[in-house]
Amino acid sequence: MKQWTDEELKQHFSQPIFETISEVADNLGLECYVVGGYVRDLFLQRPSKDIDVVVVGSGIQMAEALGRKLGRGAHVSVFRNFGTAQLKYHDTEVEFVGARKESYSHDSRKPIVEDGTLEDDQNRRDFTINALAVCLNRDRFGELVDPFDGLYDMEHRTIRTPLDPDVTFSDDPLRMMRCIRFATQLKFYIDDETFESLCRNRERISIISRERIADELNKIMLSPTPSRGFIDLDRCGLLELIFPELVALQGIETRNGRAHKDNFYHTLEVLDNISRHTDNLWLRWAALLHDIGKPVTKRWEPKLGWTFHNHNFVGEKMVPDIFRKMKLPMNEKMKYVQKLVGLHMRPIVIADEVVTDSAVRRLLFEAGDDIDDLMTLCEADITSKNSERKQRFLNNFQLVRRKLKDLEERDRIRNFQPPVSGEEIMATFGLQPCREVGTLKSAIKDAILDGVIPNEYEAARSFLMQRAERMGLKPVVTH
């Protein structure tokens, strides 16, 4: 955290946009403060483009006057129902709101809002680190207002509520998700009293929409070490309420001295592994859900020990229901996650055996353009504590990657369609759509994937004629 002197802070805010806001506020006789995330991120030296300004009075009046002052290039959007306004000026966006105090009813997170003072406005903030304000009025320009020791909490990497956490979380239960999200993103710790309040108020999450919960989950997923957030969600009891399928992965069962790993912590390790290599949110979701089918498929087999046969296919079928319930997008993003969950065992099986051209061709055909992401997922999935076994898998994965590259360059298998179409097969043998057409088309595809024939038209046509003859089919003679 950067330690700013009063003079340095004043110097930072001596930018044209802040000085113009200061001039307009003084002309209108309004108190005006930059608040929240922009001030927090200034001390944490994080990039921040979102500038929030609290006006003791009308934020809309302030924004409209500023728009007139800036003239051409300034665009003001007014949201009268919320008492807010947004000003866009070149590449700068500033949100204006009047200082307010809030009160809540028990069954809604929508507050009853009244005009208030800066103190009222800071009291309603979710966390001390988000309650910092810097005055923009000329006589106090650059002065920091920190009534809840937010700077101290930033120095000690602590998330804490300004007022009684039970009131803060009960009033707006989404703040419980935000609490864990900020702790995860910033690598902060949650104050003990605040965390105990999370535990006490967890049931209040029921009044929050699934969309808002999913939005916070996605921000946790995109943080540098997402496992921190999921562990905190689990510790306070929120995870079982919002994502019971993930909680079901927990636990180790031992029989005849043989135990399986805790698939919950394994999953979080895979998620952290993949997060070191990609910011692709949906690839991270694939990592989180890759073993989601294991609780359903867990079996004890005396000769084999614990098994999870077909957990990838069961997990693949679970993905749409999870996405639907959590209000995640039911589009190609869901299908992408579903595909990777279904295929995630394939490279591991190949890497554990002799890496044959045929197996790699089939993998490339089924994964298509997602093959690189699938390989990244599978490499992240190797969490064995046996260093020799882990290295053997990783070495074999490199061999699979090389074969994928060589075979793709040679055979053009990715997303290929058999060179002879179903329509050509029907026309050649005078057939209507039937089982024989599908059989012949599949035989051509299998012959190419198995390396029997190259992925070329003439070779495929010749193979078709030979296979059709064995099936007793004769080509139609045309005159």
C-alpha positions in Angstrom: 0.0 0.0 0.0 1.3 3.5 -0.9 1.6 6.0 1.9 0.4 9.3 0.5 1.3 12.6 2.1 -1.4 15.3 2.1 0.5 17.2 -0.5 0.9 14.2 -2.8 -2.8 13.4 -2.5 -3.7 17.0 -3.3 -1.3 16.8 -6.3 -2.9 13.6 -7.6 -6.4 15.3 -7.7 -5.0 18.4 -9.4 -6.1 16.8 -12.7 -8.3 18.9 -15.1 -11.4 16.8 -14.5 -11.2 17.1 -10.7 -10.3 20.8 -10.8 -13.3 21.5 -13.0 -15.6 19.5 -10.7 -14.2 21.5 -7.8 -14.9 24.8 -9.6 -18.5 23.8 -10.5 -19.2 22.5 -6.9 -18.0 25.8 -5.4 -20.1 27.9 -7.8 -23.2 25.9 -6.8 -22.3 26.0 -3.1 -22.3 22.2 -2.8 -20.0 19.9 -0.8 -18.4 17.4 -3.2 -16.2 14.3 -2.6 -14.6 11.5 -4.5 -15.6 8.3 -2.7 -15.3 4.5 -2.6 -13.3 2.3 -5.0 -11.4 5.0 -6.8 -9.9 6.3 -3.5 -9.3 2.7 -2.2 -7.5 1.7 -5.4 -5.4 4.8 -5.3 -3.9 3.7 -2.0 -3.6 0.1 -3.2 -2.0 1.2 -6.4 -4.6 -0.7 -8.5 -5.8 0.7 -11.9 -9.3 2.3 -11.6 -11.3 4.1 -14.1 -14.5 4.3 -12.1 -14.8 7.7 -10.4 -17.7 8.0 -8.0 -18.6 11.5 -6.7 -20.9 12.2 -3.7 -22.5 15.6 -3.6 -24.2 16.8 -0.4 -27.2 18.0 -2.3 -28.3 17.1 -5.9 -25.9 14.9 -7.8 -28.0 15.4 -10.9 -27.8 19.2 -10.6 -24.0 18.8 -10.2 -23.6 16.5 -13.3 -25.7 18.8 -15.5 -23.8 21.9 -14.5 -20.5 20.1 -15.1 -21.7 19.0 -18.5 -22.5 22.6 -19.5 -19.1 23.7 -18.2 -17.1 21.1 -20.1 -19.2 21.8 -23.3 -18.5 19.8 -26.4 -17.5 16.2 -25.9 -19.4 15.9 -22.5 -22.4 13.7 -22.4 -24.6 13.5 -19.3 -27.1 10.6 -18.6 -29.6 11.2 -15.9 -31.3 8.4 -13.9 -33.9 10.4 -11.9 -35.5 7.3 -10.3 -32.1 6.6 -8.6 -31.1 10.2 -8.1 -27.9 9.6 -10.0 -26.2 10.9 -13.2 -23.3 9.7 -15.3 -21.0 12.1 -17.1 -18.8 10.8 -20.0 -16.0 13.1 -21.2 -13.6 11.7 -23.7 -12.2 8.5 -22.0 -13.3 9.6 -18.5 -16.6 8.5 -16.7 -17.8 10.0 -13.5 -20.9 8.9 -11.5 -22.6 11.5 -9.4 -25.0 10.8 -6.6 -26.5 12.9 -3.8 -25.3 12.0 -0.2 -28.0 9.8 1.3 -29.0 7.7 4.2 -30.8 4.4 3.9 -33.2 2.2 5.8 -34.3 -1.3 4.8 -37.2 -3.6 5.2 -36.5 -7.2 6.2 -37.6 -8.9 2.9 -35.9 -6.6 0.4 -32.4 -5.3 -0.3 -33.9 -2.2 -1.9 -33.5 0.6 0.6 -35.7 3.5 1.5 -33.5 6.5 0.6 -33.4 10.0 2.1 -31.1 12.9 1.6 -28.2 12.9 4.0 -24.8 14.2 5.0 -21.4 12.9 4.0 -21.4 11.1 7.3 -24.7 9.4 6.5 -23.3 8.4 3.1 -20.2 6.9 4.6 -22.2 5.0 7.3 -24.1 3.2 4.5 -20.9 1.9 2.8 -20.3 -1.8 2.9 -16.7 -1.9 4.1 -14.3 0.5 5.7 -11.9 0.4 2.8 -14.8 1.5 0.5 -15.8 4.4 2.9 -12.8 6.7 2.2 -13.6 10.1 0.7 -11.5 12.9 -0.7 -12.9 16.5 -0.7 -12.9 18.4 -3.9 -14.0 21.8 -2.6 -11.3 24.4 -3.0 -10.9 25.2 0.7 -10.4 21.5 1.6 -9.1 20.2 -1.8 -7.4 16.8 -1.5 -8.4 16.3 2.2 -9.0 12.7 3.1 -12.1 11.8 5.2 -11.6 8.4 6.8 -14.0 8.0 9.8 -13.7 4.2 10.1 -9.9 3.8 9.8 -10.1 2.4 6.3 -6.4 3.2 5.8 -5.5 1.2 8.9 -7.5 -1.8 7.5 -5.8 -1.5 4.2 -2.4 -1.5 5.8 -3.4 -4.6 7.8 -5.1 -6.2 4.8 -8.4 -6.5 6.6 -12.1 -6.5 5.4 -14.3 -5.0 8.0 -17.7 -3.3 8.0 -18.0 0.4 9.1 -21.0 -0.3 11.4 -22.4 -3.4 13.1 -21.8 -6.2 10.5 -25.2 -7.9 11.4 -27.0 -4.7 10.3 -24.8 -4.3 7.2 -25.3 -7.9 6.0 -29.0 -8.2 7.0 -29.8 -5.0 5.3 -28.2 -6.0 2.0 -27.2 -9.7 2.0 -25.3 -9.3 -1.4 -22.7 -7.6 0.8 -21.8 -11.0 2.1 -20.8 -12.1 -1.4 -19.0 -8.8 -1.9 -17.1 -9.3 1.4 -15.7 -12.6 0.2 -15.1 -11.3 -3.3 -13.0 -8.3 -2.1 -11.0 -10.5 0.3 -10.3 -12.9 -2.6 -9.4 -10.2 -5.2 -7.2 -8.2 -2.8 -5.8 -11.2 -0.9 -7.1 -9.6 2.3 -8.4 -11.3 5.5 -11.9 -11.0 6.8 -12.1 -9.5 10.3 -13.2 -12.1 12.9 -16.3 -10.2 14.0 -17.3 -9.6 10.3 -16.7 -13.3 9.5 -18.8 -14.5 12.4 -21.6 -12.2 11.1 -21.3 -13.9 7.7 -22.0 -17.2 9.4 -25.0 -15.8 11.4 -26.6 -14.1 8.4 -26.0 -16.6 5.6 -29.6 -17.6 5.3 -30.4 -14.0 4.3 -28.8 -14.7 0.9 -32.2 -16.2 -0.1 -33.6 -12.8 -1.0 -30.8 -12.1 -3.5 -31.3 -12.8 -7.1 -29.3 -15.6 -8.7 -28.0 -13.2 -11.3 -26.4 -11.0 -8.7 -24.9 -14.0 -6.9 -23.5 -15.3 -10.2 -22.0 -11.9 -11.0 -20.1 -12.0 -7.7 -19.1 -15.6 -8.2 -17.7 -14.8 -11.6 -15.6 -12.0 -10.0 -14.3 -14.5 -7.5 -13.5 -16.9 -10.3 -11.5 -14.2 -12.1 -9.4 -13.4 -9.1 -5.7 -14.4 -9.0 -6.4 -17.3 -6.5 -10.1 -18.2 -6.7 -9.8 -21.0 -4.1 -9.5 -18.4 -1.3 -13.1 -17.3 -2.1 -14.6 -20.7 -2.3 -12.9 -21.8 0.9 -14.3 -18.7 2.7 -17.8 -19.3 1.1 -17.6 -22.8 2.5 -16.4 -21.9 5.9 -19.2 -19.4 6.5 -21.9 -21.7 5.2 -22.9 -19.7 2.1 -21.5 -22.2 -0.4 -24.0 -25.0 0.5 -26.8 -22.5 0.0 -25.7 -21.2 -3.4 -23.8 -24.2 -4.9 -24.6 -27.5 -3.1 -23.2 -29.5 -6.0 -19.7 -28.2 -5.2 -20.1 -28.9 -1.5 -21.0 -32.5 -2.3 -17.4 -33.1 -3.5 -16.2 -32.7 0.0 -14.9 -35.5 2.2 -12.6 -38.5 2.3 -14.0 -42.1 2.7 -11.7 -45.0 3.7 -12.4 -48.6 3.3 -10.0 -51.5 3.9 -7.3 -48.9 4.4 -7.8 -47.3 1.0 -9.0 -43.7 0.8 -9.9 -41.5 -2.1 -8.8 -37.9 -2.3 -11.0 -35.0 -1.2 -12.4 -33.9 -4.5 -13.4 -30.5 -3.3 -9.9 -29.4 -2.4 -8.6 -31.2 -5.5 -11.0 -29.2 -7.6 -9.9 -25.9 -6.0 -6.3 -26.9 -6.7 -7.1 -27.5 -10.4 -8.9 -24.1 -10.5 -5.9 -22.3 -9.0 -3.5 -24.2 -11.4 -5.5 -23.2 -14.5 -5.9 -19.6 -13.2 -2.1 -19.2 -13.5 -2.3 -19.8 -17.2 -5.6 -18.2 -18.4 -8.1 -15.4 -17.7 -10.8 -17.3 -19.7 -13.7 -17.3 -17.3 -15.4 -20.3 -19.0 -12.2 -22.3 -19.0 -12.0 -21.6 -15.3 -15.7 -22.8 -14.9 -14.7 -26.0 -16.7 -12.0 -26.5 -14.2 -14.4 -25.9 -11.3 -16.9 -28.4 -12.7 -14.6 -31.0 -14.2 -15.2 -33.5 -11.4 -18.8 -32.4 -10.5 -20.1 -35.9 -11.4 -17.9 -37.7 -8.9 -20.3 -37.8 -5.9 -22.9 -39.5 -8.1 -20.6 -42.1 -9.6 -18.5 -43.0 -6.5 -18.4 -46.8 -6.0 -16.3 -49.2 -3.9 -15.0 -52.1 -5.9 -13.1 -54.7 -3.9 -10.5 -55.4 -6.7 -10.1 -51.8 -7.8 -10.8 -49.7 -4.7 -12.7 -46.4 -5.1 -13.9 -45.7 -8.6 -15.7 -42.9 -10.3 -16.6 -44.5 -13.7 -18.0 -42.2 -16.3 -18.0 -39.2 -13.9 -17.0 -37.0 -16.9 -20.1 -38.0 -18.8 -22.4 -37.6 -15.8 -20.7 -34.2 -15.1 -21.3 -33.2 -18.7 -25.0 -33.8 -18.3 -25.1 -31.9 -15.0 -23.6 -28.7 -16.5 -26.8 -27.3 -18.1 -28.9 -27.7 -14.9 -26.1 -26.0 -12.9 -25.9 -23.1 -15.4 -29.7 -22.8 -15.6 -30.1 -22.7 -11.8 -27.3 -20.2 -11.3 -28.6 -18.0 -14.2 -25.3 -18.4 -16.1 -25.6 -18.0 -19.9 -27.4 -21.0 -21.6 -25.5 -20.5 -24.9 -22.3 -21.5 -26.5 -20.4 -20.7 -23.3 -22.4 -23.4 -21.5 -21.8 -25.8 -24.4 -18.1 -25.1 -24.2 -17.9 -25.9 -20.5 -20.0 -29.0 -21.0 -17.8 -30.2 -23.8 -14.6 -29.7 -21.8 -16.1 -31.5 -18.8 -17.1 -34.4 -21.0 -13.7 -34.7 -22.7 -11.4 -34.0 -19.7 -10.5 -37.6 -19.1 -9.5 -38.4 -22.7 -6.0 -36.8 -22.8 -5.3 -38.3 -19.4 -6.1 -41.8 -20.7 -4.0 -41.3 -23.8 -1.1 -39.9 -21.8 -1.2 -42.9 -19.4 -0.9 -45.4 -22.2 1.0 -45.6 -25.5 0.3 -42.3 -27.4 -1.1 -43.7 -30.7 -1.8 -41.6 -33.8 -5.3 -43.0 -33.9 -6.2 -41.9 -30.3 -4.8 -38.5 -30.9 -6.7 -38.0 -34.2 -10.0 -38.9 -32.5 -9.2 -36.5 -29.6 -8.5 -33.7 -32.1 -11.7 -34.5 -34.1 -13.9 -34.4 -31.0 -12.3 -31.4 -29.3 -12.0 -29.3 -32.5 -11.0 -25.7 -31.9 -11.1 -26.2 -28.1 -8.2 -28.7 -28.1 -5.7 -26.3 -26.7 -8.0 -25.3 -23.8 -8.7 -29.0 -23.2 -5.0 -29.8 -22.9 -4.5 -26.8 -20.5 -7.4 -28.1 -18.3 -5.9 -31.6 -18.3 -2.4 -30.4 -17.3 -4.0 -28.4 -14.5 -5.8 -31.5 -13.4 -2.5 -33.3 -12.5 -2.3 -32.6 -8.8 -0.5 -35.9 -7.7 1.8 -35.5 -4.7 3.9 -38.2 -6.3 6.4 -36.0 -8.2 7.6 -38.9 -10.5 4.1 -39.8 -11.5 3.2 -36.1 -12.0 6.2 -35.5 -14.2 5.5 -38.7 -16.2 2.0 -37.4 -17.0 3.2 -33.9 -17.9 5.9 -35.3 -20.1 3.3 -37.5 -21.9 1.1 -34.5 -22.3 3.9 -32.7 -24.1 4.1 -35.8 -26.4 0.4 -35.6 -27.0 0.7 -31.9 -27.8 3.5 -32.6 -30.3 1.4 -35.3 -31.9 -1.6 -33.1 -32.1 0.5 -30.4 -33.9 2.0 -32.9 -36.3 -1.2 -34.7 -37.1 -3.1 -31.5 -37.6 -0.5 -30.2 -40.0 -0.5 -33.5 -41.9 -4.1 -34.7 -41.8 -6.2 -31.5 -41.2 -8.5 -33.4 -38.7 -9.7 -30.5 -36.6 -13.4 -29.9 -37.3 -13.2 -32.0 -40.5 -16.2 -33.4 -42.4 -15.7 -36.7 -44.2 -14.6 -35.9 -47.8 -17.6 -37.9 -49.2 -20.9 -36.5 -48.1 -24.1 -38.4 -47.2 -25.8 -36.8 -50.3 -23.0 -38.2 -52.6 -23.4 -41.6 -51.0 -27.2 -41.6 -51.6 -26.7 -40.4 -55.2 -24.0 -43.0 -56.0 -26.1 -46.0 -54.8 -29.6 -44.7 -55.4 -30.5 -44.7 -51.7 -32.9 -42.7 -49.7 -31.8 -41.6 -46.1 -31.3 -44.9 -44.3 -29.0 -46.8 -41.9 -26.6 -47.9 -44.7 -25.8 -44.3 -45.6 -24.9 -43.5 -42.0 -22.8 -46.7 -41.7 -20.8 -45.8 -44.8 -20.2 -42.3 -43.7 -19.1 -43.4 -40.3 -16.8 -46.0 -41.9 -15.1 -43.3 -43.9 -14.7 -41.1 -40.9 -13.2 -44.0 -38.8 -10.8 -45.0 -41.6 -9.5 -41.4 -41.7 -9.2 -41.2 -37.9 -7.5 -44.6 -37.6 -5.0 -43.6 -40.3 -6.2 -46.3 -42.8 -6.7 -43.7 -45.5 -5.6 -40.0 -45.8 -8.1 -37.2 -45.3 -8.5 -36.8 -49.1 -11.4 -37.2 -51.5 -10.0 -39.8 -54.0 -8.9 -42.1 -51.1 -12.2 -41.7 -49.4 -14.1 -42.4 -52.6 -12.1 -45.5 -53.3 -12.7 -46.7 -49.7 -16.4 -46.0 -50.1 -16.7 -48.2 -53.2 -14.9 -51.1 -51.6 -16.9 -51.0 -48.4 -20.2 -50.6 -50.3 -19.4 -53.7 -52.4 -18.8 -55.7 -49.2 -22.3 -54.6 -48.1 -23.8 -55.7 -51.3 -24.5 -52.2 -52.6 -24.0 -51.4 -56.3 -23.6 -48.0 -57.8 -26.4 -46.6 -60.0 -25.6 -46.7 -63.6 -26.4 -43.4 -65.3 -26.7 -42.9 -69.1 
